[in-house]
Each structure stands twice: as structure tokens, then as C-alpha cells.
Amino acid sequence: MSGVWVFKNGVVRLVENQTSESNQGSLQKKKVLVHIPSNEVITSYSILEKKLASLGWERYYDNPDLLQFHKTSTVHLISLPRDFVGFKSMHMFDIVVKNKNIFEVRDVVM
């Protein structure tokens, strides 16, 4: 993971370092979210929703443009784009931070 964490308008996000990836020639790095206990790569929202539900996260249905999950024992809210194609590394890291030792983000060379 290379990049810089940027704090803007009350939101922290990772701005990835493009130069390190371009130095790798034709190899492309893609980030994937992995459920550590099962070593399973999250490939869809249905899989992710099952994993989050087992950890006590509940789905919010208030916003039709987002998938949102809330854990009643915390103030945390996970907001994801409706389409899994829009699921980017910043969303993955948000899930990792709010579920320590359960998820991690890995680089996959393609």
C-alpha cells in the first residue's frame, strides 16, 4: 500500500501513489478485500453483507443510492456505492478500519 492519507472536509481518504504502479511496466495491481478468518476474497456485496451481519452490522435502507451498514454498539457507519463496480480501495480501507483483525486489503498483480 503506497500513497498519502488526505484529510479534507472532515473525511480521510487514501490517495494512491500512481508512480510506484507505473514503474512496474505492464503489471497492474488491483486491491481486493479479504475476510481474514476464512481467507475469502470479497467478490460481491452479498458475500460482504453476510460477513458484516455475522459481526453485528445491520443494513440501512434509507438511501437508495448507497448500501449502508451500521453497528448498534458503535457510532460507525459504512457507506458503499450501490454498484459493486464502484467498490474502490477507499471503501475497503473503511471496512478494515472499522473491523480490525477481521478484514484486510491485499494487492493482486494482474
N, CA and C atoms as a LAMMPS dump frame, in Angstrom:
ITEM: TIMESTEP
0
ITEM: NUMBER OF ATOMS
330
ITEM: BOX BOUNDS ff ff ff
-5.0000000000000000e+02 5.0000000000000000e+02
-5.0000000000000000e+02 5.0000000000000000e+02
-5.0000000000000000e+02 5.0000000000000000e+02
ITEM: ATOMS id mol type element x y z
1 1 1 N 0.85 -1.158 0
2 1 2 C 0 0 0
3 1 3 C 0.897 1.222 0
4 2 1 N 0.814 2.01 -1.048
5 2 2 C 1.579 3.245 -1.08
6 2 3 C 0.636 4.385 -1.407
7 3 1 N 0.901 5.514 -0.826
8 3 2 C 0.069 6.672 -1.068
9 3 3 C 0.119 7.609 0.113
10 4 1 N -0.778 8.554 0.089
11 4 2 C -0.833 9.574 1.13
12 4 3 C -2.258 9.652 1.647
13 5 1 N -2.407 9.699 2.98
14 5 2 C -3.71 9.9 3.58
15 5 3 C -4.009 11.389 3.557
16 6 1 N -5.162 11.767 3.01
17 6 2 C -5.551 13.169 2.877
18 6 3 C -6.8 13.409 3.71
19 7 1 N -6.774 14.482 4.505
20 7 2 C -7.925 14.875 5.312
21 7 3 C -8.539 16.109 4.665
22 8 1 N -9.786 15.995 4.18
23 8 2 C -10.446 17.11 3.518
24 8 3 C -11.928 17.091 3.848
25 9 1 N -12.454 18.202 4.292
26 9 2 C -13.879 18.343 4.624
27 9 3 C -14.346 17.281 5.623
28 10 1 N -13.509 16.983 6.595
29 10 2 C -13.883 16.026 7.625
30 10 3 C -13.792 14.574 7.224
31 11 1 N -13.223 14.267 6.058
32 11 2 C -13.122 12.898 5.563
33 11 3 C -11.658 12.56 5.297
34 12 1 N -11.242 11.394 5.763
35 12 2 C -9.893 10.922 5.494
36 12 3 C -9.966 9.894 4.376
37 13 1 N -9.086 10.051 3.38
38 13 2 C -9.066 9.066 2.294
39 13 3 C -7.632 8.841 1.85
40 14 1 N -7.389 7.704 1.244
41 14 2 C -6.073 7.35 0.75
42 14 3 C -5.964 7.742 -0.717
43 15 1 N -4.983 8.586 -1.022
44 15 2 C -4.686 8.93 -2.402
45 15 3 C -3.507 8.062 -2.793
46 16 1 N -3.761 7.116 -3.685
47 16 2 C -2.745 6.131 -4.017
48 16 3 C -1.649 6.724 -4.879
49 17 1 N -0.442 6.228 -4.67
50 17 2 C 0.73 6.69 -5.398
51 17 3 C 0.78 6.004 -6.759
52 18 1 N 0.486 6.726 -7.81
53 18 2 C 0.446 6.158 -9.154
54 18 3 C 1.836 5.884 -9.716
55 19 1 N 2.869 6.605 -9.253
56 19 2 C 4.2 6.433 -9.822
57 19 3 C 4.784 5.069 -9.504
58 20 1 N 4.508 4.533 -8.319
59 20 2 C 5.051 3.221 -7.99
60 20 3 C 4.432 2.132 -8.849
61 21 1 N 3.158 2.3 -9.205
62 21 2 C 2.499 1.311 -10.047
63 21 3 C 2.967 1.419 -11.491
64 22 1 N 3.217 2.632 -11.959
65 22 2 C 3.64 2.784 -13.348
66 22 3 C 5.057 2.282 -13.558
67 23 1 N 5.872 2.192 -12.504
68 23 2 C 7.229 1.679 -12.617
69 23 3 C 7.266 0.171 -12.799
70 24 1 N 6.146 -0.479 -12.657
71 24 2 C 6.101 -1.932 -12.744
72 24 3 C 5.858 -2.418 -14.17
73 25 1 N 5.934 -1.536 -15.14
74 25 2 C 5.746 -1.951 -16.524
75 25 3 C 4.315 -2.295 -16.823
76 26 1 N 4.097 -3.463 -17.419
77 26 2 C 2.754 -3.847 -17.829
78 26 3 C 1.96 -4.516 -16.714
79 27 1 N 2.581 -4.766 -15.564
80 27 2 C 1.86 -5.38 -14.453
81 27 3 C 0.892 -4.372 -13.843
82 28 1 N -0.32 -4.798 -13.615
83 28 2 C -1.313 -3.953 -12.972
84 28 3 C -1.62 -4.522 -11.605
85 29 1 N -1.656 -3.629 -10.608
86 29 2 C -2.006 -4.056 -9.264
87 29 3 C -3.449 -3.675 -8.984
88 30 1 N -4.173 -4.623 -8.452
89 30 2 C -5.553 -4.405 -8.073
90 30 3 C -5.661 -4.725 -6.587
91 31 1 N -6.484 -3.997 -5.892
92 31 2 C -6.68 -4.248 -4.47
93 31 3 C -7.944 -5.08 -4.28
94 32 1 N -7.87 -6.012 -3.346
95 32 2 C -9.031 -6.836 -3.011
96 32 3 C -9.208 -6.834 -1.501
97 33 1 N -10.448 -6.958 -1.07
98 33 2 C -10.78 -7.061 0.342
99 33 3 C -10.852 -8.537 0.705
100 34 1 N -10.16 -8.909 1.778
101 34 2 C -10.098 -10.315 2.194
102 34 3 C -10.641 -10.444 3.61
103 35 1 N -11.519 -11.423 3.808
104 35 2 C -12.018 -11.776 5.138
105 35 3 C -10.967 -12.699 5.755
106 36 1 N -10.268 -12.222 6.769
107 36 2 C -9.111 -12.931 7.314
108 36 3 C -9.458 -14.303 7.907
109 37 1 N -10.502 -14.433 8.737
110 37 2 C -10.772 -15.752 9.333
111 37 3 C -10.989 -16.872 8.309
112 38 1 N -11.614 -16.55 7.173
113 38 2 C -11.877 -17.582 6.159
114 38 3 C -10.908 -17.485 4.982
115 39 1 N -10.072 -16.434 4.95
116 39 2 C -9.153 -16.167 3.836
117 39 3 C -9.908 -16.058 2.502
118 40 1 N -11.143 -15.543 2.576
119 40 2 C -12.005 -15.429 1.4
120 40 3 C -11.941 -14.017 0.832
121 41 1 N -11.746 -13.914 -0.479
122 41 2 C -11.779 -12.623 -1.163
123 41 3 C -13.237 -12.224 -1.338
124 42 1 N -13.548 -10.983 -0.98
125 42 2 C -14.912 -10.483 -1.121
126 42 3 C -15.124 -10.088 -2.577
127 43 1 N -15.97 -10.837 -3.268
128 43 2 C -16.191 -10.617 -4.703
129 43 3 C -17.576 -10.069 -5.022
130 44 1 N -18.412 -9.892 -3.992
131 44 2 C -19.749 -9.346 -4.221
132 44 3 C -20.277 -8.753 -2.92
133 45 1 N -21.283 -7.913 -3.064
134 45 2 C -21.904 -7.329 -1.879
135 45 3 C -22.671 -8.363 -1.071
136 46 1 N -23.2 -9.391 -1.713
137 46 2 C -23.93 -10.409 -0.949
138 46 3 C -22.988 -11.144 0.009
139 47 1 N -21.769 -11.424 -0.444
140 47 2 C -20.778 -12.064 0.438
141 47 3 C -20.391 -11.108 1.559
142 48 1 N -20.132 -9.856 1.208
143 48 2 C -19.749 -8.864 2.204
144 48 3 C -20.85 -8.667 3.238
145 49 1 N -22.094 -8.592 2.786
146 49 2 C -23.21 -8.385 3.705
147 49 3 C -23.327 -9.528 4.708
148 50 1 N -23.11 -10.761 4.279
149 50 2 C -23.156 -11.91 5.192
150 50 3 C -22.05 -11.812 6.244
151 51 1 N -20.847 -11.431 5.801
152 51 2 C -19.716 -11.311 6.736
153 51 3 C -19.972 -10.192 7.745
154 52 1 N -20.473 -9.049 7.254
155 52 2 C -20.745 -7.93 8.156
156 52 3 C -21.883 -8.255 9.125
157 53 1 N -22.912 -8.943 8.646
158 53 2 C -24.034 -9.32 9.514
159 53 3 C -23.568 -10.234 10.645
160 54 1 N -22.641 -11.127 10.351
161 54 2 C -22.129 -12.024 11.396
162 54 3 C -21.324 -11.271 12.455
163 55 1 N -20.9 -10.043 12.119
164 55 2 C -20.151 -9.209 13.061
165 55 3 C -21.042 -8.189 13.765
166 56 1 N -22.352 -8.246 13.508
167 56 2 C -23.281 -7.348 14.18
168 56 3 C -23.657 -6.098 13.403
169 57 1 N -23.244 -6.005 12.149
170 57 2 C -23.599 -4.857 11.325
171 57 3 C -25.005 -5.066 10.768
172 58 1 N -25.798 -3.992 10.773
173 58 2 C -27.157 -4.038 10.247
174 58 3 C -27.263 -3.141 9.023
175 59 1 N -28.054 -3.566 8.076
176 59 2 C -28.228 -2.817 6.825
177 59 3 C -29.217 -1.678 7.035
178 60 1 N -28.88 -0.495 6.525
179 60 2 C -29.788 0.653 6.461
180 60 3 C -30.371 0.706 5.061
181 61 1 N -31.649 1.023 4.964
182 61 2 C -32.304 1.103 3.655
183 61 3 C -32.785 2.517 3.339
184 62 1 N -32.277 3.512 4.052
185 62 2 C -32.754 4.886 3.898
186 62 3 C -32.344 5.53 2.579
187 63 1 N -31.145 5.256 2.09
188 63 2 C -30.634 5.915 0.89
189 63 3 C -30.595 4.915 -0.264
190 64 1 N -31.391 5.116 -1.302
191 64 2 C -31.419 4.16 -2.416
192 64 3 C -30.149 4.175 -3.274
193 65 1 N -29.319 5.213 -3.133
194 65 2 C -28.103 5.323 -3.937
195 65 3 C -26.892 4.644 -3.287
196 66 1 N -27.036 4.249 -2.024
197 66 2 C -25.911 3.672 -1.283
198 66 3 C -26.322 2.404 -0.562
199 67 1 N -25.345 1.543 -0.313
200 67 2 C -25.521 0.455 0.634
201 67 3 C -24.886 0.949 1.931
202 68 1 N -25.655 0.934 3.012
203 68 2 C -25.137 1.427 4.276
204 68 3 C -25.347 0.385 5.36
205 69 1 N -24.331 0.308 6.225
206 69 2 C -24.365 -0.628 7.343
207 69 3 C -24.018 0.121 8.615
208 70 1 N -24.73 -0.221 9.701
209 70 2 C -24.496 0.401 10.998
210 70 3 C -24.376 -0.688 12.05
211 71 1 N -23.472 -0.472 12.98
212 71 2 C -23.313 -1.392 14.098
213 71 3 C -23.86 -0.688 15.329
214 72 1 N -24.88 -1.271 15.954
215 72 2 C -25.591 -0.593 17.039
216 72 3 C -24.711 -0.292 18.244
217 73 1 N -23.659 -1.055 18.447
218 73 2 C -22.795 -0.835 19.603
219 73 3 C -21.758 0.263 19.362
220 74 1 N -21.754 0.864 18.159
221 74 2 C -20.785 1.904 17.825
222 74 3 C -21.483 3.063 17.111
223 75 1 N -20.724 4.093 16.82
224 75 2 C -21.239 5.21 16.024
225 75 3 C -20.84 5.056 14.564
226 76 1 N -20.206 3.955 14.21
227 76 2 C -19.682 3.761 12.862
228 76 3 C -20.79 3.498 11.847
229 77 1 N -20.557 4.02 10.648
230 77 2 C -21.434 3.793 9.515
231 77 3 C -20.556 3.475 8.312
232 78 1 N -20.879 2.406 7.614
233 78 2 C -20.173 2.053 6.382
234 78 3 C -21.094 2.398 5.224
235 79 1 N -20.621 3.26 4.324
236 79 2 C -21.395 3.651 3.143
237 79 3 C -20.651 3.199 1.897
238 80 1 N -21.35 2.465 1.05
239 80 2 C -20.751 1.9 -0.161
240 80 3 C -21.583 2.283 -1.373
241 81 1 N -20.944 2.393 -2.54
242 81 2 C -21.72 2.673 -3.757
243 81 3 C -22.664 1.504 -4.053
244 82 1 N -23.796 1.797 -4.637
245 82 2 C -24.812 0.77 -4.919
246 82 3 C -24.266 -0.355 -5.805
247 83 1 N -23.447 -0.01 -6.79
248 83 2 C -22.908 -0.989 -7.731
249 83 3 C -21.528 -1.458 -7.255
250 84 1 N -21.301 -2.759 -7.222
251 84 2 C -20.031 -3.319 -6.759
252 84 3 C -18.854 -2.868 -7.618
253 85 1 N -19.109 -2.49 -8.869
254 85 2 C -18.046 -1.99 -9.744
255 85 3 C -17.419 -0.73 -9.148
256 86 1 N -18.192 0.045 -8.408
257 86 2 C -17.704 1.265 -7.785
258 86 3 C -17.031 1.04 -6.447
259 87 1 N -16.889 -0.219 -6.017
260 87 2 C -16.272 -0.569 -4.736
261 87 3 C -14.757 -0.411 -4.871
262 88 1 N -14.221 0.68 -4.349
263 88 2 C -12.821 1.042 -4.515
264 88 3 C -12.036 0.804 -3.23
265 89 1 N -10.735 1.004 -3.314
266 89 2 C -9.86 0.752 -2.166
267 89 3 C -10.231 1.615 -0.964
268 90 1 N -10.705 2.843 -1.179
269 90 2 C -11.076 3.685 -0.03
270 90 3 C -12.224 3.058 0.755
271 91 1 N -13.148 2.379 0.072
272 91 2 C -14.245 1.688 0.752
273 91 3 C -13.709 0.475 1.513
274 92 1 N -12.757 -0.232 0.879
275 92 2 C -12.156 -1.401 1.523
276 92 3 C -11.441 -1.007 2.809
277 93 1 N -10.66 0.075 2.751
278 93 2 C -9.922 0.509 3.941
279 93 3 C -10.873 0.986 5.031
280 94 1 N -12.002 1.573 4.656
281 94 2 C -13.007 1.982 5.64
282 94 3 C -13.516 0.759 6.398
283 95 1 N -13.772 -0.32 5.68
284 95 2 C -14.246 -1.558 6.309
285 95 3 C -13.16 -2.14 7.211
286 96 1 N -11.914 -2.115 6.751
287 96 2 C -10.792 -2.643 7.546
288 96 3 C -10.651 -1.878 8.855
289 97 1 N -10.707 -0.556 8.79
290 97 2 C -10.526 0.267 9.986
291 97 3 C -11.644 0.012 10.998
292 98 1 N -12.842 -0.218 10.525
293 98 2 C -13.987 -0.4 11.421
294 98 3 C -14.172 -1.847 11.866
295 99 1 N -13.336 -2.761 11.349
296 99 2 C -13.406 -4.184 11.704
297 99 3 C -11.987 -4.729 11.838
298 100 1 N -11.263 -4.228 12.8
299 100 2 C -9.86 -4.598 12.968
300 100 3 C -9.694 -6.105 13.133
301 101 1 N -8.678 -6.651 12.497
302 101 2 C -8.314 -8.063 12.562
303 101 3 C -9.34 -8.999 11.924
304 102 1 N -10.303 -8.444 11.196
305 102 2 C -11.304 -9.271 10.519
306 102 3 C -11.141 -9.196 9.001
307 103 1 N -10.821 -8.012 8.511
308 103 2 C -10.621 -7.804 7.081
309 103 3 C -9.253 -7.19 6.844
310 104 1 N -8.727 -7.411 5.63
311 104 2 C -7.519 -6.72 5.206
312 104 3 C -7.588 -6.495 3.711
313 105 1 N -6.812 -5.512 3.247
314 105 2 C -6.742 -5.213 1.826
315 105 3 C -5.422 -5.752 1.314
316 106 1 N -5.489 -6.492 0.217
317 106 2 C -4.288 -7.071 -0.384
318 106 3 C -4.159 -6.6 -1.825
319 107 1 N -2.909 -6.537 -2.271
320 107 2 C -2.626 -6.247 -3.665
321 107 3 C -2.602 -7.555 -4.447
322 108 1 N -3.22 -7.536 -5.61
323 108 2 C -3.198 -8.685 -6.514
324 108 3 C -2.596 -8.183 -7.823
325 109 1 N -1.541 -8.835 -8.275
326 109 2 C -0.908 -8.451 -9.54
327 109 3 C -1.628 -9.176 -10.658
328 110 1 N -2.023 -8.399 -11.648
329 110 2 C -2.778 -8.979 -12.77
330 110 3 C -1.952 -8.926 -14.028
